[in-house]
Amino acid sequence: MGGMGVGGHETWVRVERLEKGLCGKSRPVFFRGVATIVTKLFNIVEPDVTVFGKKDYQQWKIIQRMVRDLDFGIKVIGSDLVREPDGLAMSSRDVRLSPA
């Protein structure tokens, strides 16, 4: 019997109200994927504390709400935005940028 969705998965975690608007308008299933993967990671690692950058504000708020709603015993900390000397917000994705 074939599964539905990516890799045959049929179960997803969604934070419905917070995933709408902002970045969610242009990426309608992105936050569903984020919430599902982070839930799986939390179940495997069982952390007491997790830190998410506020640069990805919507993602941070979704994880914070998900942890609350699913009764994970995890403290979710938002890390302040850090900028490069030229004002660019630091991100692991910055390596993809050219100097221009």
mmCIF file as gemmi writes it, N, C-alpha and C atoms, coordinates in Angstrom:
data_model
loop_
_atom_site.group_PDB
_atom_site.id
_atom_site.type_symbol
_atom_site.label_atom_id
_atom_site.label_alt_id
_atom_site.label_comp_id
_atom_site.label_asym_id
_atom_site.label_entity_id
_atom_site.label_seq_id
_atom_site.pdbx_PDB_ins_code
_atom_site.Cartn_x
_atom_site.Cartn_y
_atom_site.Cartn_z
_atom_site.occupancy
_atom_site.B_iso_or_equiv
_atom_site.pdbx_formal_charge
_atom_site.auth_seq_id
_atom_site.auth_asym_id
_atom_site.pdbx_PDB_model_num
ATOM 1 N N . MET Axp A 1 ? 0.855 -1.179 0 1 0 ? 1 A 1
ATOM 2 C CA . MET Axp A 1 ? 0 0 0 1 0 ? 1 A 1
ATOM 3 C C . MET Axp A 1 ? 0.896 1.236 0 1 0 ? 1 A 1
ATOM 4 N N . GLY Axp A 2 ? 0.705 2.139 -0.947 1 0 ? 2 A 1
ATOM 5 C CA . GLY Axp A 2 ? 1.538 3.337 -1.057 1 0 ? 2 A 1
ATOM 6 C C . GLY Axp A 2 ? 1.123 4.405 -0.064 1 0 ? 2 A 1
ATOM 7 N N . GLY Axp A 3 ? 2.117 5.129 0.464 1 0 ? 3 A 1
ATOM 8 C CA . GLY Axp A 3 ? 1.836 6.215 1.402 1 0 ? 3 A 1
ATOM 9 C C . GLY Axp A 3 ? 1.625 7.531 0.678 1 0 ? 3 A 1
ATOM 10 N N . MET Axp A 4 ? 1.111 8.489 1.397 1 0 ? 4 A 1
ATOM 11 C CA . MET Axp A 4 ? 0.898 9.822 0.839 1 0 ? 4 A 1
ATOM 12 C C . MET Axp A 4 ? 1.964 10.756 1.387 1 0 ? 4 A 1
ATOM 13 N N . GLY Axp A 5 ? 2.232 11.812 0.684 1 0 ? 5 A 1
ATOM 14 C CA . GLY Axp A 5 ? 3.175 12.808 1.181 1 0 ? 5 A 1
ATOM 15 C C . GLY Axp A 5 ? 4.615 12.422 0.897 1 0 ? 5 A 1
ATOM 16 N N . VAL Axp A 6 ? 5.522 13.209 1.397 1 0 ? 6 A 1
ATOM 17 C CA . VAL Axp A 6 ? 6.946 13.01 1.179 1 0 ? 6 A 1
ATOM 18 C C . VAL Axp A 6 ? 7.411 11.751 1.895 1 0 ? 6 A 1
ATOM 19 N N . GLY Axp A 7 ? 8.118 10.885 1.181 1 0 ? 7 A 1
ATOM 20 C CA . GLY Axp A 7 ? 8.669 9.684 1.793 1 0 ? 7 A 1
ATOM 21 C C . GLY Axp A 7 ? 7.623 8.765 2.394 1 0 ? 7 A 1
ATOM 22 N N . GLY Axp A 8 ? 6.379 8.887 1.971 1 0 ? 8 A 1
ATOM 23 C CA . GLY Axp A 8 ? 5.333 8.026 2.483 1 0 ? 8 A 1
ATOM 24 C C . GLY Axp A 8 ? 4.771 8.44 3.826 1 0 ? 8 A 1
ATOM 25 N N . HIS Axp A 9 ? 5.216 9.575 4.36 1 0 ? 9 A 1
ATOM 26 C CA . HIS Axp A 9 ? 4.691 10.032 5.652 1 0 ? 9 A 1
ATOM 27 C C . HIS Axp A 9 ? 3.273 10.568 5.506 1 0 ? 9 A 1
ATOM 28 N N . GLU Axp A 10 ? 2.444 10.269 6.467 1 0 ? 10 A 1
ATOM 29 C CA . GLU Axp A 10 ? 1.08 10.784 6.483 1 0 ? 10 A 1
ATOM 30 C C . GLU Axp A 10 ? 0.802 11.604 7.737 1 0 ? 10 A 1
ATOM 31 N N . THR Axp A 11 ? 1.728 11.62 8.676 1 0 ? 11 A 1
ATOM 32 C CA . THR Axp A 11 ? 1.536 12.318 9.939 1 0 ? 11 A 1
ATOM 33 C C . THR Axp A 11 ? 2.397 13.575 9.961 1 0 ? 11 A 1
ATOM 34 N N . TRP Axp A 12 ? 1.765 14.698 10.286 1 0 ? 12 A 1
ATOM 35 C CA . TRP Axp A 12 ? 2.455 15.984 10.312 1 0 ? 12 A 1
ATOM 36 C C . TRP Axp A 12 ? 2.086 16.722 11.593 1 0 ? 12 A 1
ATOM 37 N N . VAL Axp A 13 ? 2.965 17.63 12.014 1 0 ? 13 A 1
ATOM 38 C CA . VAL Axp A 13 ? 2.689 18.517 13.141 1 0 ? 13 A 1
ATOM 39 C C . VAL Axp A 13 ? 2.477 19.905 12.555 1 0 ? 13 A 1
ATOM 40 N N . ARG Axp A 14 ? 1.375 20.539 12.938 1 0 ? 14 A 1
ATOM 41 C CA . ARG Axp A 14 ? 1.073 21.87 12.435 1 0 ? 14 A 1
ATOM 42 C C . ARG Axp A 14 ? 0.707 22.796 13.582 1 0 ? 14 A 1
ATOM 43 N N . VAL Axp A 15 ? 1.135 24.029 13.476 1 0 ? 15 A 1
ATOM 44 C CA . VAL Axp A 15 ? 0.729 25.089 14.388 1 0 ? 15 A 1
ATOM 45 C C . VAL Axp A 15 ? -0.064 26.052 13.496 1 0 ? 15 A 1
ATOM 46 N N . GLU Axp A 16 ? -1.333 25.747 13.329 1 0 ? 16 A 1
ATOM 47 C CA . GLU Axp A 16 ? -2.131 26.321 12.254 1 0 ? 16 A 1
ATOM 48 C C . GLU Axp A 16 ? -2.178 27.841 12.203 1 0 ? 16 A 1
ATOM 49 N N . ARG Axp A 17 ? -2.51 28.498 13.292 1 0 ? 17 A 1
ATOM 50 C CA . ARG Axp A 17 ? -2.652 29.961 13.238 1 0 ? 17 A 1
ATOM 51 C C . ARG Axp A 17 ? -1.318 30.636 12.968 1 0 ? 17 A 1
ATOM 52 N N . LEU Axp A 18 ? -0.26 30.19 13.634 1 0 ? 18 A 1
ATOM 53 C CA . LEU Axp A 18 ? 1.038 30.858 13.496 1 0 ? 18 A 1
ATOM 54 C C . LEU Axp A 18 ? 1.728 30.561 12.173 1 0 ? 18 A 1
ATOM 55 N N . GLU Axp A 19 ? 1.347 29.489 11.496 1 0 ? 19 A 1
ATOM 56 C CA . GLU Axp A 19 ? 2.011 29.185 10.228 1 0 ? 19 A 1
ATOM 57 C C . GLU Axp A 19 ? 1.422 29.978 9.066 1 0 ? 19 A 1
ATOM 58 N N . LYS Axp A 20 ? 0.326 30.666 9.306 1 0 ? 20 A 1
ATOM 59 C CA . LYS Axp A 20 ? -0.287 31.491 8.262 1 0 ? 20 A 1
ATOM 60 C C . LYS Axp A 20 ? 0.328 32.892 8.305 1 0 ? 20 A 1
ATOM 61 N N . GLY Axp A 21 ? 0.274 33.586 7.206 1 0 ? 21 A 1
ATOM 62 C CA . GLY Axp A 21 ? 0.81 34.939 7.15 1 0 ? 21 A 1
ATOM 63 C C . GLY Axp A 21 ? 2.318 34.958 7.093 1 0 ? 21 A 1
ATOM 64 N N . LEU Axp A 22 ? 2.884 36.131 7.012 1 0 ? 22 A 1
ATOM 65 C CA . LEU Axp A 22 ? 4.328 36.341 6.903 1 0 ? 22 A 1
ATOM 66 C C . LEU Axp A 22 ? 4.92 35.394 5.868 1 0 ? 22 A 1
ATOM 67 N N . CYS Axp A 23 ? 5.941 34.624 6.228 1 0 ? 23 A 1
ATOM 68 C CA . CYS Axp A 23 ? 6.588 33.702 5.286 1 0 ? 23 A 1
ATOM 69 C C . CYS Axp A 23 ? 5.669 32.553 4.886 1 0 ? 23 A 1
ATOM 70 N N . GLY Axp A 24 ? 4.698 32.238 5.707 1 0 ? 24 A 1
ATOM 71 C CA . GLY Axp A 24 ? 3.79 31.139 5.421 1 0 ? 24 A 1
ATOM 72 C C . GLY Axp A 24 ? 2.96 31.341 4.172 1 0 ? 24 A 1
ATOM 73 N N . LYS Axp A 25 ? 2.739 32.599 3.782 1 0 ? 25 A 1
ATOM 74 C CA . LYS Axp A 25 ? 1.963 32.872 2.567 1 0 ? 25 A 1
ATOM 75 C C . LYS Axp A 25 ? 2.675 32.356 1.327 1 0 ? 25 A 1
ATOM 76 N N . SER Axp A 26 ? 3.99 32.535 1.263 1 0 ? 26 A 1
ATOM 77 C CA . SER Axp A 26 ? 4.744 32.111 0.083 1 0 ? 26 A 1
ATOM 78 C C . SER Axp A 26 ? 5.273 30.679 0.203 1 0 ? 26 A 1
ATOM 79 N N . ARG Axp A 27 ? 5.26 30.123 1.411 1 0 ? 27 A 1
ATOM 80 C CA . ARG Axp A 27 ? 5.735 28.743 1.631 1 0 ? 27 A 1
ATOM 81 C C . ARG Axp A 27 ? 4.693 28.005 2.477 1 0 ? 27 A 1
ATOM 82 N N . PRO Axp A 28 ? 3.564 27.634 1.875 1 0 ? 28 A 1
ATOM 83 C CA . PRO Axp A 28 ? 2.428 27.126 2.65 1 0 ? 28 A 1
ATOM 84 C C . PRO Axp A 28 ? 2.66 25.828 3.439 1 0 ? 28 A 1
ATOM 85 N N . VAL Axp A 29 ? 3.614 24.985 3.054 1 0 ? 29 A 1
ATOM 86 C CA . VAL Axp A 29 ? 3.848 23.75 3.825 1 0 ? 29 A 1
ATOM 87 C C . VAL Axp A 29 ? 5.189 23.76 4.56 1 0 ? 29 A 1
ATOM 88 N N . PHE Axp A 30 ? 5.944 24.846 4.43 1 0 ? 30 A 1
ATOM 89 C CA . PHE Axp A 30 ? 7.271 24.916 5.039 1 0 ? 30 A 1
ATOM 90 C C . PHE Axp A 30 ? 7.229 24.723 6.552 1 0 ? 30 A 1
ATOM 91 N N . PHE Axp A 31 ? 6.369 25.464 7.235 1 0 ? 31 A 1
ATOM 92 C CA . PHE Axp A 31 ? 6.352 25.395 8.699 1 0 ? 31 A 1
ATOM 93 C C . PHE Axp A 31 ? 5.789 24.077 9.211 1 0 ? 31 A 1
ATOM 94 N N . ARG Axp A 32 ? 4.93 23.444 8.435 1 0 ? 32 A 1
ATOM 95 C CA . ARG Axp A 32 ? 4.47 22.098 8.772 1 0 ? 32 A 1
ATOM 96 C C . ARG Axp A 32 ? 5.673 21.154 8.806 1 0 ? 32 A 1
ATOM 97 N N . GLY Axp A 33 ? 6.548 21.288 7.827 1 0 ? 33 A 1
ATOM 98 C CA . GLY Axp A 33 ? 7.756 20.472 7.78 1 0 ? 33 A 1
ATOM 99 C C . GLY Axp A 33 ? 8.692 20.768 8.935 1 0 ? 33 A 1
ATOM 100 N N . VAL Axp A 34 ? 8.88 22.055 9.235 1 0 ? 34 A 1
ATOM 101 C CA . VAL Axp A 34 ? 9.74 22.459 10.345 1 0 ? 34 A 1
ATOM 102 C C . VAL Axp A 34 ? 9.216 21.876 11.656 1 0 ? 34 A 1
ATOM 103 N N . ALA Axp A 35 ? 7.926 22.068 11.926 1 0 ? 35 A 1
ATOM 104 C CA . ALA Axp A 35 ? 7.333 21.583 13.181 1 0 ? 35 A 1
ATOM 105 C C . ALA Axp A 35 ? 7.436 20.068 13.296 1 0 ? 35 A 1
ATOM 106 N N . THR Axp A 36 ? 7.238 19.366 12.201 1 0 ? 36 A 1
ATOM 107 C CA . THR Axp A 36 ? 7.308 17.905 12.22 1 0 ? 36 A 1
ATOM 108 C C . THR Axp A 36 ? 8.731 17.424 12.482 1 0 ? 36 A 1
ATOM 109 N N . ILE Axp A 37 ? 9.697 17.991 11.771 1 0 ? 37 A 1
ATOM 110 C CA . ILE Axp A 37 ? 11.1 17.575 11.94 1 0 ? 37 A 1
ATOM 111 C C . ILE Axp A 37 ? 11.604 17.92 13.336 1 0 ? 37 A 1
ATOM 112 N N . VAL Axp A 38 ? 11.28 19.104 13.838 1 0 ? 38 A 1
ATOM 113 C CA . VAL Axp A 38 ? 11.728 19.497 15.176 1 0 ? 38 A 1
ATOM 114 C C . VAL Axp A 38 ? 11.082 18.608 16.235 1 0 ? 38 A 1
ATOM 115 N N . THR Axp A 39 ? 9.812 18.254 16.068 1 0 ? 39 A 1
ATOM 116 C CA . THR Axp A 39 ? 9.156 17.333 16.998 1 0 ? 39 A 1
ATOM 117 C C . THR Axp A 39 ? 9.881 15.994 17.02 1 0 ? 39 A 1
ATOM 118 N N . LYS Axp A 40 ? 10.211 15.478 15.847 1 0 ? 40 A 1
ATOM 119 C CA . LYS Axp A 40 ? 10.931 14.199 15.77 1 0 ? 40 A 1
ATOM 120 C C . LYS Axp A 40 ? 12.295 14.307 16.47 1 0 ? 40 A 1
ATOM 121 N N . LEU Axp A 41 ? 13.001 15.415 16.214 1 0 ? 41 A 1
ATOM 122 C CA . LEU Axp A 41 ? 14.304 15.644 16.844 1 0 ? 41 A 1
ATOM 123 C C . LEU Axp A 41 ? 14.165 15.711 18.368 1 0 ? 41 A 1
ATOM 124 N N . PHE Axp A 42 ? 13.173 16.47 18.847 1 0 ? 42 A 1
ATOM 125 C CA . PHE Axp A 42 ? 12.959 16.568 20.294 1 0 ? 42 A 1
ATOM 126 C C . PHE Axp A 42 ? 12.651 15.199 20.903 1 0 ? 42 A 1
ATOM 127 N N . ASN Axp A 43 ? 11.898 14.365 20.226 1 0 ? 43 A 1
ATOM 128 C CA . ASN Axp A 43 ? 11.586 13.032 20.732 1 0 ? 43 A 1
ATOM 129 C C . ASN Axp A 43 ? 12.818 12.142 20.802 1 0 ? 43 A 1
ATOM 130 N N . ILE Axp A 44 ? 13.747 12.316 19.874 1 0 ? 44 A 1
ATOM 131 C CA . ILE Axp A 44 ? 14.97 11.508 19.861 1 0 ? 44 A 1
ATOM 132 C C . ILE Axp A 44 ? 15.971 12.008 20.903 1 0 ? 44 A 1
ATOM 133 N N . VAL Axp A 45 ? 16.192 13.327 20.939 1 0 ? 45 A 1
ATOM 134 C CA . VAL Axp A 45 ? 17.241 13.923 21.78 1 0 ? 45 A 1
ATOM 135 C C . VAL Axp A 45 ? 16.778 14.169 23.216 1 0 ? 45 A 1
ATOM 136 N N . GLU Axp A 46 ? 15.494 14.468 23.391 1 0 ? 46 A 1
ATOM 137 C CA . GLU Axp A 46 ? 14.906 14.776 24.698 1 0 ? 46 A 1
ATOM 138 C C . GLU Axp A 46 ? 15.647 15.91 25.422 1 0 ? 46 A 1
ATOM 139 N N . PRO Axp A 47 ? 15.751 17.078 24.789 1 0 ? 47 A 1
ATOM 140 C CA . PRO Axp A 47 ? 16.462 18.192 25.418 1 0 ? 47 A 1
ATOM 141 C C . PRO Axp A 47 ? 15.655 18.828 26.544 1 0 ? 47 A 1
ATOM 142 N N . ASP Axp A 48 ? 16.349 19.537 27.428 1 0 ? 48 A 1
ATOM 143 C CA . ASP Axp A 48 ? 15.702 20.337 28.467 1 0 ? 48 A 1
ATOM 144 C C . ASP Axp A 48 ? 15.551 21.787 27.995 1 0 ? 48 A 1
ATOM 145 N N . VAL Axp A 49 ? 16.491 22.213 27.127 1 0 ? 49 A 1
ATOM 146 C CA . VAL Axp A 49 ? 16.534 23.591 26.643 1 0 ? 49 A 1
ATOM 147 C C . VAL Axp A 49 ? 16.865 23.56 25.153 1 0 ? 49 A 1
ATOM 148 N N . THR Axp A 50 ? 16.272 24.479 24.418 1 0 ? 50 A 1
ATOM 149 C CA . THR Axp A 50 ? 16.611 24.645 23.009 1 0 ? 50 A 1
ATOM 150 C C . THR Axp A 50 ? 16.664 26.135 22.695 1 0 ? 50 A 1
ATOM 151 N N . VAL Axp A 51 ? 17.536 26.513 21.769 1 0 ? 51 A 1
ATOM 152 C CA . VAL Axp A 51 ? 17.713 27.92 21.42 1 0 ? 51 A 1
ATOM 153 C C . VAL Axp A 51 ? 17.442 28.084 19.93 1 0 ? 51 A 1
ATOM 154 N N . PHE Axp A 52 ? 16.548 29.008 19.604 1 0 ? 52 A 1
ATOM 155 C CA . PHE Axp A 52 ? 16.247 29.346 18.224 1 0 ? 52 A 1
ATOM 156 C C . PHE Axp A 52 ? 16.503 30.827 18.032 1 0 ? 52 A 1
ATOM 157 N N . GLY Axp A 53 ? 17.107 31.174 16.911 1 0 ? 53 A 1
ATOM 158 C CA . GLY Axp A 53 ? 17.386 32.567 16.617 1 0 ? 53 A 1
ATOM 159 C C . GLY Axp A 53 ? 16.119 33.331 16.28 1 0 ? 53 A 1
ATOM 160 N N . LYS Axp A 54 ? 16.035 34.549 16.768 1 0 ? 54 A 1
ATOM 161 C CA . LYS Axp A 54 ? 14.893 35.399 16.47 1 0 ? 54 A 1
ATOM 162 C C . LYS Axp A 54 ? 14.961 35.965 15.056 1 0 ? 54 A 1
ATOM 163 N N . LYS Axp A 55 ? 16.065 35.72 14.347 1 0 ? 55 A 1
ATOM 164 C CA . LYS Axp A 55 ? 16.144 36.129 12.946 1 0 ? 55 A 1
ATOM 165 C C . LYS Axp A 55 ? 15.009 35.466 12.174 1 0 ? 55 A 1
ATOM 166 N N . ASP Axp A 56 ? 14.756 34.19 12.465 1 0 ? 56 A 1
ATOM 167 C CA . ASP Axp A 56 ? 13.63 33.469 11.876 1 0 ? 56 A 1
ATOM 168 C C . ASP Axp A 56 ? 12.491 33.512 12.891 1 0 ? 56 A 1
ATOM 169 N N . TYR Axp A 57 ? 11.951 34.722 13.079 1 0 ? 57 A 1
ATOM 170 C CA . TYR Axp A 57 ? 10.989 34.995 14.146 1 0 ? 57 A 1
ATOM 171 C C . TYR Axp A 57 ? 9.767 34.084 14.106 1 0 ? 57 A 1
ATOM 172 N N . GLN Axp A 58 ? 9.188 33.923 12.924 1 0 ? 58 A 1
ATOM 173 C CA . GLN Axp A 58 ? 7.978 33.097 12.812 1 0 ? 58 A 1
ATOM 174 C C . GLN Axp A 58 ? 8.273 31.653 13.192 1 0 ? 58 A 1
ATOM 175 N N . GLN Axp A 59 ? 9.414 31.147 12.755 1 0 ? 59 A 1
ATOM 176 C CA . GLN Axp A 59 ? 9.806 29.778 13.101 1 0 ? 59 A 1
ATOM 177 C C . GLN Axp A 59 ? 9.978 29.637 14.606 1 0 ? 59 A 1
ATOM 178 N N . TRP Axp A 60 ? 10.643 30.596 15.241 1 0 ? 60 A 1
ATOM 179 C CA . TRP Axp A 60 ? 10.852 30.567 16.691 1 0 ? 60 A 1
ATOM 180 C C . TRP Axp A 60 ? 9.516 30.541 17.428 1 0 ? 60 A 1
ATOM 181 N N . LYS Axp A 61 ? 8.588 31.419 17.002 1 0 ? 61 A 1
ATOM 182 C CA . LYS Axp A 61 ? 7.284 31.471 17.667 1 0 ? 61 A 1
ATOM 183 C C . LYS Axp A 61 ? 6.494 30.178 17.462 1 0 ? 61 A 1
ATOM 184 N N . ILE Axp A 62 ? 6.599 29.574 16.295 1 0 ? 62 A 1
ATOM 185 C CA . ILE Axp A 62 ? 5.914 28.305 16.029 1 0 ? 62 A 1
ATOM 186 C C . ILE Axp A 62 ? 6.461 27.211 16.933 1 0 ? 62 A 1
ATOM 187 N N . ILE Axp A 63 ? 7.772 27.119 17.066 1 0 ? 63 A 1
ATOM 188 C CA . ILE Axp A 63 ? 8.374 26.097 17.929 1 0 ? 63 A 1
ATOM 189 C C . ILE Axp A 63 ? 7.992 26.349 19.381 1 0 ? 63 A 1
ATOM 190 N N . GLN Axp A 64 ? 8.016 27.591 19.795 1 0 ? 64 A 1
ATOM 191 C CA . GLN Axp A 64 ? 7.638 27.944 21.165 1 0 ? 64 A 1
ATOM 192 C C . GLN Axp A 64 ? 6.199 27.502 21.458 1 0 ? 64 A 1
ATOM 193 N N . ARG Axp A 65 ? 5.293 27.775 20.548 1 0 ? 65 A 1
ATOM 194 C CA . ARG Axp A 65 ? 3.885 27.412 20.74 1 0 ? 65 A 1
ATOM 195 C C . ARG Axp A 65 ? 3.69 25.895 20.686 1 0 ? 65 A 1
ATOM 196 N N . MET Axp A 66 ? 4.379 25.24 19.757 1 0 ? 66 A 1
ATOM 197 C CA . MET Axp A 66 ? 4.282 23.792 19.625 1 0 ? 66 A 1
ATOM 198 C C . MET Axp A 66 ? 4.725 23.097 20.91 1 0 ? 66 A 1
ATOM 199 N N . VAL Axp A 67 ? 5.837 23.549 21.469 1 0 ? 67 A 1
ATOM 200 C CA . VAL Axp A 67 ? 6.354 22.972 22.718 1 0 ? 67 A 1
ATOM 201 C C . VAL Axp A 67 ? 5.336 23.141 23.839 1 0 ? 67 A 1
ATOM 202 N N . ARG Axp A 68 ? 4.712 24.315 23.908 1 0 ? 68 A 1
ATOM 203 C CA . ARG Axp A 68 ? 3.689 24.562 24.925 1 0 ? 68 A 1
ATOM 204 C C . ARG Axp A 68 ? 2.469 23.674 24.713 1 0 ? 68 A 1
ATOM 205 N N . ASP Axp A 69 ? 1.959 23.657 23.475 1 0 ? 69 A 1
ATOM 206 C CA . ASP Axp A 69 ? 0.73 22.927 23.187 1 0 ? 69 A 1
ATOM 207 C C . ASP Axp A 69 ? 0.882 21.411 23.328 1 0 ? 69 A 1
ATOM 208 N N . LEU Axp A 70 ? 2.064 20.886 23.029 1 0 ? 70 A 1
ATOM 209 C CA . LEU Axp A 70 ? 2.294 19.439 23.112 1 0 ? 70 A 1
ATOM 210 C C . LEU Axp A 70 ? 2.89 19.006 24.45 1 0 ? 70 A 1
ATOM 211 N N . ASP Axp A 71 ? 2.992 19.94 25.387 1 0 ? 71 A 1
ATOM 212 C CA . ASP Axp A 71 ? 3.48 19.656 26.741 1 0 ? 71 A 1
ATOM 213 C C . ASP Axp A 71 ? 4.877 19.037 26.772 1 0 ? 71 A 1
ATOM 214 N N . PHE Axp A 72 ? 5.746 19.487 25.858 1 0 ? 72 A 1
ATOM 215 C CA . PHE Axp A 72 ? 7.147 19.083 25.937 1 0 ? 72 A 1
ATOM 216 C C . PHE Axp A 72 ? 7.757 19.793 27.14 1 0 ? 72 A 1
ATOM 217 N N . GLY Axp A 73 ? 8.551 19.137 27.901 1 0 ? 73 A 1
ATOM 218 C CA . GLY Axp A 73 ? 9.213 19.763 29.045 1 0 ? 73 A 1
ATOM 219 C C . GLY Axp A 73 ? 10.506 20.437 28.619 1 0 ? 73 A 1
ATOM 220 N N . ILE Axp A 74 ? 10.404 21.34 27.658 1 0 ? 74 A 1
ATOM 221 C CA . ILE Axp A 74 ? 11.574 21.981 27.075 1 0 ? 74 A 1
ATOM 222 C C . ILE Axp A 74 ? 11.431 23.499 27.2 1 0 ? 74 A 1
ATOM 223 N N . LYS Axp A 75 ? 12.501 24.156 27.631 1 0 ? 75 A 1
ATOM 224 C CA . LYS Axp A 75 ? 12.517 25.62 27.655 1 0 ? 75 A 1
ATOM 225 C C . LYS Axp A 75 ? 13.007 26.091 26.288 1 0 ? 75 A 1
ATOM 226 N N . VAL Axp A 76 ? 12.202 26.906 25.613 1 0 ? 76 A 1
ATOM 227 C CA . VAL Axp A 76 ? 12.563 27.43 24.298 1 0 ? 76 A 1
ATOM 228 C C . VAL Axp A 76 ? 13.061 28.859 24.481 1 0 ? 76 A 1
ATOM 229 N N . ILE Axp A 77 ? 14.315 29.083 24.127 1 0 ? 77 A 1
ATOM 230 C CA . ILE Axp A 77 ? 14.943 30.394 24.276 1 0 ? 77 A 1
ATOM 231 C C . ILE Axp A 77 ? 15.104 31.011 22.896 1 0 ? 77 A 1
ATOM 232 N N . GLY Axp A 78 ? 14.755 32.277 22.784 1 0 ? 78 A 1
ATOM 233 C CA . GLY Axp A 78 ? 14.97 33.027 21.551 1 0 ? 78 A 1
ATOM 234 C C . GLY Axp A 78 ? 16.271 33.794 21.652 1 0 ? 78 A 1
ATOM 235 N N . SER Axp A 79 ? 17.165 33.547 20.714 1 0 ? 79 A 1
ATOM 236 C CA . SER Axp A 79 ? 18.457 34.23 20.692 1 0 ? 79 A 1
ATOM 237 C C . SER Axp A 79 ? 18.344 35.506 19.871 1 0 ? 79 A 1
ATOM 238 N N . ASP Axp A 80 ? 18.885 36.6 20.406 1 0 ? 80 A 1
ATOM 239 C CA . ASP Axp A 80 ? 18.817 37.879 19.714 1 0 ? 80 A 1
ATOM 240 C C . ASP Axp A 80 ? 19.557 37.836 18.385 1 0 ? 80 A 1
ATOM 241 N N . LEU Axp A 81 ? 19.133 38.676 17.5 1 0 ? 81 A 1
ATOM 242 C CA . LEU Axp A 81 ? 19.73 38.809 16.182 1 0 ? 81 A 1
ATOM 243 C C . LEU Axp A 81 ? 21.148 39.363 16.328 1 0 ? 81 A 1
ATOM 244 N N . VAL Axp A 82 ? 22.095 38.769 15.6 1 0 ? 82 A 1
ATOM 245 C CA . VAL Axp A 82 ? 23.481 39.242 15.579 1 0 ? 82 A 1
ATOM 246 C C . VAL Axp A 82 ? 23.785 39.651 14.148 1 0 ? 82 A 1
ATOM 247 N N . ARG Axp A 83 ? 24.437 40.799 13.988 1 0 ? 83 A 1
ATOM 248 C CA . ARG Axp A 83 ? 24.704 41.325 12.649 1 0 ? 83 A 1
ATOM 249 C C . ARG Axp A 83 ? 26.198 41.364 12.332 1 0 ? 83 A 1
ATOM 250 N N . GLU Axp A 84 ? 26.479 41.22 11.041 1 0 ? 84 A 1
ATOM 251 C CA . GLU Axp A 84 ? 27.836 41.395 10.518 1 0 ? 84 A 1
ATOM 252 C C . GLU Axp A 84 ? 28.178 42.883 10.605 1 0 ? 84 A 1
ATOM 253 N N . PRO Axp A 85 ? 29.469 43.247 10.502 1 0 ? 85 A 1
ATOM 254 C CA . PRO Axp A 85 ? 29.846 44.671 10.538 1 0 ? 85 A 1
ATOM 255 C C . PRO Axp A 85 ? 29.116 45.527 9.494 1 0 ? 85 A 1
ATOM 256 N N . ASP Axp A 86 ? 28.745 44.918 8.358 1 0 ? 86 A 1
ATOM 257 C CA . ASP Axp A 86 ? 28.038 45.684 7.318 1 0 ? 86 A 1
ATOM 258 C C . ASP Axp A 86 ? 26.531 45.744 7.542 1 0 ? 86 A 1
ATOM 259 N N . GLY Axp A 87 ? 26.05 45.15 8.637 1 0 ? 87 A 1
ATOM 260 C CA . GLY Axp A 87 ? 24.63 45.212 8.973 1 0 ? 87 A 1
ATOM 261 C C . GLY Axp A 87 ? 23.819 43.989 8.589 1 0 ? 87 A 1
ATOM 262 N N . LEU Axp A 88 ? 24.391 43.063 7.802 1 0 ? 88 A 1
ATOM 263 C CA . LEU Axp A 88 ? 23.683 41.842 7.407 1 0 ? 88 A 1
ATOM 264 C C . LEU Axp A 88 ? 23.439 40.959 8.62 1 0 ? 88 A 1
ATOM 265 N N . ALA Axp A 89 ? 22.221 40.471 8.759 1 0 ? 89 A 1
ATOM 266 C CA . ALA Axp A 89 ? 21.913 39.548 9.854 1 0 ? 89 A 1
ATOM 267 C C . ALA Axp A 89 ? 22.677 38.25 9.637 1 0 ? 89 A 1
ATOM 268 N N . MET Axp A 90 ? 23.398 37.781 10.668 1 0 ? 90 A 1
ATOM 269 C CA . MET Axp A 90 ? 24.174 36.55 10.548 1 0 ? 90 A 1
ATOM 270 C C . MET Axp A 90 ? 23.239 35.355 10.396 1 0 ? 90 A 1
ATOM 271 N N . SER Axp A 91 ? 23.633 34.458 9.489 1 0 ? 91 A 1
ATOM 272 C CA . SER Axp A 91 ? 22.844 33.261 9.21 1 0 ? 91 A 1
ATOM 273 C C . SER Axp A 91 ? 23.767 32.19 8.661 1 0 ? 91 A 1
ATOM 274 N N . SER Axp A 92 ? 23.436 30.933 8.922 1 0 ? 92 A 1
ATOM 275 C CA . SER Axp A 92 ? 24.213 29.844 8.329 1 0 ? 92 A 1
ATOM 276 C C . SER Axp A 92 ? 24.101 29.876 6.805 1 0 ? 92 A 1
ATOM 277 N N . ARG Axp A 93 ? 23.055 30.498 6.293 1 0 ? 93 A 1
ATOM 278 C CA . ARG Axp A 93 ? 22.87 30.591 4.841 1 0 ? 93 A 1
ATOM 279 C C . ARG Axp A 93 ? 23.745 31.668 4.202 1 0 ? 93 A 1
ATOM 280 N N . ASP Axp A 94 ? 24.42 32.47 4.999 1 0 ? 94 A 1
ATOM 281 C CA . ASP Axp A 94 ? 25.253 33.544 4.459 1 0 ? 94 A 1
ATOM 282 C C . ASP Axp A 94 ? 26.373 33.023 3.566 1 0 ? 94 A 1
ATOM 283 N N . VAL Axp A 95 ? 26.805 31.783 3.754 1 0 ? 95 A 1
ATOM 284 C CA . VAL Axp A 95 ? 27.873 31.222 2.919 1 0 ? 95 A 1
ATOM 285 C C . VAL Axp A 95 ? 27.451 31.145 1.456 1 0 ? 95 A 1
ATOM 286 N N . ARG Axp A 96 ? 26.158 31.202 1.194 1 0 ? 96 A 1
ATOM 287 C CA . ARG Axp A 96 ? 25.656 31.153 -0.183 1 0 ? 96 A 1
ATOM 288 C C . ARG Axp A 96 ? 25.693 32.512 -0.863 1 0 ? 96 A 1
ATOM 289 N N . LEU Axp A 97 ? 26.02 33.558 -0.132 1 0 ? 97 A 1
ATOM 290 C CA . LEU Axp A 97 ? 26.018 34.903 -0.673 1 0 ? 97 A 1
ATOM 291 C C . LEU Axp A 97 ? 27.378 35.273 -1.232 1 0 ? 97 A 1
ATOM 292 N N . SER Axp A 98 ? 27.37 36.041 -2.302 1 0 ? 98 A 1
ATOM 293 C CA . SER Axp A 98 ? 28.62 36.588 -2.828 1 0 ? 98 A 1
ATOM 294 C C . SER Axp A 98 ? 28.88 37.916 -2.127 1 0 ? 98 A 1
ATOM 295 N N . PRO Axp A 99 ? 30.113 38.412 -2.15 1 0 ? 99 A 1
ATOM 296 C CA . PRO Axp A 99 ? 30.389 39.702 -1.514 1 0 ? 99 A 1
ATOM 297 C C . PRO Axp A 99 ? 29.516 40.832 -2.062 1 0 ? 99 A 1
ATOM 298 N N . ALA Axp A 100 ? 29.172 40.735 -3.339 1 0 ? 100 A 1
ATOM 299 C CA . ALA Axp A 100 ? 28.336 41.771 -3.962 1 0 ? 100 A 1
ATOM 300 C C . ALA Axp A 100 ? 26.925 41.708 -3.385 1 0 ? 100 A 1
